[in-house]
């Protein structure tokens, strides 16, 4: 976790599937990161498992597929029928196999969304052997990841809810005239450093899934119970570490 960070653009990562709860913000963000910045083929898939957007990079051979579950409730992850629809699309339209794909479920966690008992249960059962994937949480929402791209001390922020975090990010974007379209290699590194610093605040010094995610969940829940705030921490940057894009 220590030392100079290097982001490897166009590193071959095969097929990666990102399952998200939102229908707009996450798609824009992930397209910016994985296609515009990192240079991968980007394919988005709707709730019916059909392709809605496709931006190719034929030189690399790696692809990022972003898809929705049927609804934004984290409980929907327990029903994996949408993976069957995605598999059909990959096989029939893209001639690709889901068998060896890396899968990440990107979700928010705050007091108003995603029941803590279900979230905790999923952290204990989602792994590469059972669900062929990893649960990636943001506290309290994905907008914290966006904020952490442009603020080197974002890890010191605290938010009582997703709504408050989103309002602050919207205000910063207006005042500083920034957006996800301003994200680049340097901001991705800033976000990664924010994640590491936030983990250190919780006395967590490794990136071992699922242990790290379980510890973060426990620490965040305890912190909220004591102070009615979540410490700003998104584990989205873990995906880059896990795929070997950042080292």
N, C-alpha and C positions, 0 to 999 in steps of 0.2 A: 504493500500500500504506500510505501514511501518512495521518494526519488523523483527525478524528472519524468514528466508524463510525455508519452508519444502517442499520437493518434495515427493509425495506419489506414489511410484512405484506400479504398478498393481492395482491402484484404478479403480473400475468398472465404466466405462463411456459409456457402450452400444456400438452402432455403430456410428463411426465418419467418415464423408466423407470430404476429403481435395481435392478441385479442384485447380489444379496448371496450370501455363502457360508453364513451361518448360517440356522437355521430359527426362532429365537426372539428372541434379544437384538436383532438388527438390526431385526426387524419392529417390536418394541415401541419402540425408539429412534426409528426413522424416522416411525412414526405420531405419536409425541409431538411431534417437531419440525415435521413438515410439515402435520399436521392440527390438533393441539391448540394449537400455538403460532402457526404461520404461516397457518392457516386454509384449507388446500387440501383438495380431495376426495382421500381416501386409499383406494387399492385394493390389496389384497395378493393375489398369485397363487401357487399352489402349484407343485410340480415338474412337474405334468402340464399346467400352463398354464391351470388353472381358477381362478376367483375363490373366495377363501376368506373375505375380509372386505371390506366397503365402507362408508365413512363419507363422506357427501356434503356439499359446500358448493355449493349451486346458484347462489349469487350471483357466484362468481368465474369459473367456466368452465375453470379449470386443474386438472390432476390429477396426483397422484404415484402411480405404480404400483411396488410392490416385489415382486420375484420371485426365486425360487431357480433356480440351475442344478441339474443332476441330482445333483451331489456337490460337496463343499467344496474339491476340488482345483482350483487355479487353471488347470490345463491344460484344464478343462472349458470355459473361455471360448473356446478355439480351435474348439469345435464349436458352431455357432450354431443348431442345430435348435430349441432352446427359444425362440429369438426368433420362429420361425415359429409355434410354438404360442401365444405371447403375441399375435402379430399376428392370429391366427384369433380369439382371445378378444376382442381389442379391436374387431375388425370385426363379429363376429357378435353379441356381447352388449352392447357399449358404443357401437357405431357410431362408432369412432374409427380414425384412420389412424396407423400407426407411422412413416410416411415422414418426417415432420418432427419426430419426438420427440427430445428430448435423452436420451441414454443414458449412465449411469455404472455402472461395475463396481466395487463396493466390496469390497475384500479386505484380509486381514491379511498382514503379512510378518515372519516371524521364523525362527529357525534350524530350527524343527521343522515348519514348514508352508510350502508353496508354493515349490517348487524355484527357486533364484535364477536359474538359466539361463533357465528358462521365463518367470519374471517379467520379466527383462530383455528377453527376446524380445518379450513382449507390450507392454511399454512402448515398443518401437520400431515396433510394427505397429498398435496400437489407436489409431485417430484417426477423425475424423468422415468421412473419405473411404472408408476400408476397412471398419471395424467400426461406424461410426456411433455412436461412444461414446468414453469416456475412462476409463482405469484409475485408481482412487482408492485409494491404499494407506494403511494405518495401521501404524505401527511401535511396538511389535510387534503390536498388536491394536486392535480397535474400542473396547475399554474405555478406552484412552488418550484417545479423544475425549470420552467421558463424564466421565472425571476432569478433563479440561481445562475443563469447564464450571464446575467448583466450586473450582478451585485456580488462582489467577492466576499461579503460578510452576510450573505443571505441566511447562512446557517444559524445566525444569531437571532433571526426573526422568530416570532411566535404568533399563532393565529388561533382564535377561538372556534373558527368554522371555515369551511370552504368558501362561503359567501364573502367573508371578510378578506380572505386571501385573494380572491378573484377581484374584488373591488380595489384593493391596493395595487395589484398588478395592472389593472386597467388604468388607474390614475398615473402610475409610473410611465406606462406606454404613451399616454397623452402628453405628459409634461416633458418627457425626454425624447419624444418622437422616435421610439424604438418599437420593434415588433419582432416576431419570430423570423421574419425575412432578413433581419440583421444578424441572426445567429451565424457563426462560422466555427472553424476549428478552434480558435482561441476561446470562444464562449463555451464550447463543449468542454474544454479543459477546465474552465472556471467552475462550471456546474459540477464536474467530477470532484474537484477540490472541495467544493462546498459539501458534497455528500460525505467525503472522508472526514471533514472537520465536524460535521453534524454527528457522525458516528462516534468520533472521539469524545464529543460532549457527553455521550452516553457510556463512555468507557468501553467502546466496541472497537477493536483494532484489527479485525479481519473481515474478509468477504467470502464467507463460506455458507452457501445456500444449503439447507433452509435455516441453519442455526442463526446466522446474522439477522435474517428477516424476523425470526421468532423473537429474538432479543429486542429488536427495534419495536416490534408490536407491544411487547410487555412494557418497555420503558415509556413509550408514548402514551399507553393507556394509564399507566401510573402517574405520569406527568400531568395528563389532563385531569385526572381525579383530584390531584393536589392543587393545581393552579388554574384549571379551566381553560387551558391553552394547549395546543399541539406545538411542539418545536418543528420549525420548517425543515422538512427532510423528505426528499424524493429519492427513491432507489432506482429511478430510470437509468442513471449512469451505470448501474451495476450490469446492465445488458451489454454495454461496450466492453466492460471488464470480462464478462463471461464468454463473449464471442472472440476475445483476443484483439478487439479493435483498438483498445487503449492499453498501454502497458508502461 
